[in-house]
Amino acid sequence: MRVLVITAVSAERDAVLGGTRSWRTPAVDAVAVGVGPAAAAAGTAAALARDPYDLVLSAGIGGGFAGVAPVGSTVLATRIVAADLGAETADGFVPIEELGFGTGAFEADPDRLAHAGDALRAADIPLTVGPALTVSTVTGTAARAALLSERHPGAAVEGMEGFGVATAAAAFGVPVLELRTISNAVGPRDRAAWRIPAALAALTTAFAALEGSLTR
C-alpha cells in the first residue's frame, strides 16, 4: 500500500516526514504543492498521474474553531468542505450544489478515518473529529468565524488546501483523509497568539502515531 501526503509548504512536509520516517508500512510520499485549493488540486493531480496510490492524505496546520478544536489539538476531517464555493445573494450564501454546478464537499474514507482516530486516541493525542473547511481567504474577524460556524455546523478546522486535494483524489478514484494540527483560533488575526512551531511538532507526533492504521 502507498500513501500520498499533500501539504502546502515544506515545513509541513518535513514535519510529516519526521513522523513517518520510522514507518515500516505503508510506504509514504509527502509532497509540498503550494498554498490554496488550486495549487493543492494541481499538485495532487500531478502526483497521482505519475504514480499509483491507495490513499491521499491532506495534512498541515490550521485554525481551530472556538469550542470545537482548541490550539494544540489535532483534527481528523469527517468531510472536506469548500466553505466559500457558491454565490452570495440578497438572502445569503448559496452553496455550489444548490446552484447546480457540482459538489462542495467530499466525505472522508470512513474506515480509514475510524482506524486513524483509534490510533491517535491510543497515543493520547487530543483529537477532534469533524468537518474541515477549505477557504481561499483565511478568516480574520470574529464575525466571519461566527458566520462560517453557523453555515457549517460542527466545523472544526479551517485550512486552504483540503478541498483541492480531495477534488483531485476523487478524479483519480482514490480515497482521501484530511488531518490538521491547530496552531491558532479561527477569528481575529493575532500573530502573537499563533503556535506554529508547536503545531508542526504536533503534526510529527500525529503521523508517528498513525503507523499501520492507514492500511486496515
C-alpha positions in Angstrom: 0.0 0.0 0.0 1.2 3.5 -0.8 0.0 6.7 0.8 0.4 10.2 -0.7 0.5 13.1 1.8 0.0 16.5 0.4 1.0 19.7 2.3 1.1 23.3 1.4 4.6 24.2 2.5 7.9 22.5 3.1 7.8 23.0 6.9 4.6 20.9 7.0 6.0 18.3 4.6 9.2 18.0 6.8 7.0 17.6 9.9 5.1 14.8 8.3 8.3 13.0 7.2 9.6 13.4 10.7 6.7 11.3 11.9 6.7 8.7 9.1 10.5 8.2 8.9 10.4 5.0 11.1 7.2 3.6 9.5 7.6 0.0 8.2 4.2 0.2 6.4 2.7 1.7 4.4 5.1 3.4 2.0 4.6 7.2 2.2 5.4 10.0 -0.1 5.0 13.6 1.1 4.8 16.5 -1.3 4.5 20.2 -0.7 2.4 21.7 -3.5 1.8 25.3 -2.6 -0.9 27.3 -0.8 -4.6 27.3 -1.7 -7.1 24.9 -3.3 -6.0 25.5 -6.9 -2.3 24.7 -6.1 -3.4 21.7 -4.0 -5.6 20.3 -6.7 -2.9 20.7 -9.4 -0.1 19.3 -7.3 -2.2 16.3 -6.1 -3.3 15.5 -9.7 0.2 15.7 -11.0 1.5 13.3 -8.2 -1.4 10.9 -8.9 -0.7 10.9 -12.6 2.9 10.0 -12.0 2.4 7.1 -9.6 -0.4 4.9 -8.2 -1.5 5.5 -4.6 -4.1 3.8 -2.4 -4.8 6.8 -0.2 -4.3 10.5 -0.3 -4.0 12.5 2.9 -4.2 16.3 3.0 -2.1 17.4 6.0 -0.8 20.5 7.7 -1.5 23.1 10.4 -4.7 25.1 10.5 -7.1 27.3 12.5 -9.4 25.7 15.0 -13.0 26.8 15.7 -13.6 28.0 19.2 -15.3 25.5 21.4 -14.6 22.7 19.0 -10.8 22.3 18.3 -8.5 24.1 20.7 -5.0 25.3 19.9 -2.6 22.3 20.3 -5.2 19.7 19.3 -5.4 17.5 16.2 -8.3 17.3 13.8 -9.4 14.5 11.5 -12.0 15.6 9.0 -15.2 13.7 8.6 -15.9 15.7 5.5 -13.9 18.2 3.5 -15.9 21.3 2.6 -15.3 24.2 0.2 -16.7 26.8 2.6 -16.9 29.7 0.2 -17.7 27.9 -3.1 -21.0 29.2 -4.2 -22.8 32.6 -4.6 -23.7 35.5 -2.3 -27.3 36.6 -2.7 -29.6 39.0 -1.0 -30.9 36.1 1.0 -27.5 34.8 2.0 -24.9 32.3 0.7 -26.0 29.7 -1.8 -23.6 26.6 -1.9 -22.5 25.3 -5.3 -24.8 22.2 -5.0 -27.9 24.4 -4.8 -26.7 26.3 -7.9 -26.5 23.0 -9.8 -22.8 23.3 -10.6 -21.2 20.4 -8.8 -20.2 19.5 -5.3 -18.8 21.5 -2.5 -17.9 18.7 -0.1 -16.2 15.2 -0.1 -16.6 12.6 2.6 -13.5 11.2 4.3 -13.0 7.5 3.8 -14.9 6.1 6.8 -12.9 3.0 7.6 -9.6 4.7 7.5 -11.0 7.7 9.4 -12.1 5.3 12.2 -8.8 3.5 12.3 -6.7 6.7 12.3 -8.9 8.1 15.0 -8.3 5.0 17.2 -4.6 5.2 16.6 -4.4 8.9 17.6 -6.5 8.3 20.7 -4.4 5.3 21.7 -1.4 7.7 21.6 -3.2 10.1 24.0 -3.3 12.8 21.3 -6.1 15.4 21.9 -8.3 14.7 18.9 -11.4 16.4 17.4 -13.3 14.7 14.6 -15.5 17.0 12.4 -15.8 18.9 9.2 -12.7 20.7 7.8 -13.4 23.9 5.9 -11.3 24.9 2.9 -11.2 28.7 2.2 -9.3 30.8 -0.3 -9.2 33.7 2.1 -8.2 33.0 5.7 -10.7 34.2 8.3 -9.6 37.3 10.1 -12.7 38.5 12.1 -14.9 37.2 14.8 -18.0 37.9 12.6 -16.7 35.8 9.7 -15.8 33.0 12.1 -19.3 33.0 13.5 -20.8 33.1 10.0 -18.8 30.0 9.0 -19.7 28.2 12.2 -23.4 28.9 11.5 -23.2 27.9 7.9 -21.3 24.7 8.6 -22.5 23.3 12.0 -19.8 21.5 13.9 -16.9 22.9 11.7 -13.7 22.0 13.5 -10.8 23.4 11.4 -10.1 25.9 8.6 -7.4 25.3 6.0 -6.7 26.3 2.4 -5.9 23.0 0.6 -8.1 20.1 1.7 -10.9 20.6 -0.9 -8.4 20.9 -3.7 -6.6 17.7 -2.6 -10.0 15.9 -2.3 -11.1 17.1 -5.7 -8.0 15.6 -7.4 -8.2 12.4 -5.3 -11.9 11.9 -6.4 -11.0 12.4 -10.1 -8.5 9.5 -9.7 -10.8 7.4 -7.7 -8.5 7.4 -4.6 -9.9 7.7 -1.0 -9.0 10.8 0.9 -8.4 11.9 4.5 -7.5 15.3 6.0 -5.5 15.8 9.2 -4.6 19.2 10.7 -3.0 20.3 13.9 -4.2 23.5 15.4 -1.9 26.5 15.6 -4.4 29.3 16.2 -8.0 30.0 16.7 -10.2 31.0 13.7 -11.2 34.6 14.1 -9.3 37.9 14.6 -5.7 37.7 13.4 -3.4 37.7 16.4 0.1 36.7 15.2 1.4 36.8 18.7 -1.0 34.0 19.7 -0.1 31.7 16.9 1.7 28.5 18.0 3.2 27.4 14.6 6.3 25.5 15.9 4.1 23.6 18.4 1.6 22.7 15.7 4.3 21.4 13.5 5.7 19.3 16.3 2.2 18.0 16.9 2.0 17.1 13.2 5.1 15.0 13.6 3.7 13.3 16.7 0.3 12.6 15.0 2.0 10.9 12.0 4.2 8.9 14.2 1.1 7.5 15.9 -0.6 6.7 12.5 1.8 3.9 11.6 -0.2 0.8 10.5 -3.6 2.4 11.0 -4.0 3.5 7.3 -3.6 0.1 5.9 -6.7 -1.5 7.5 
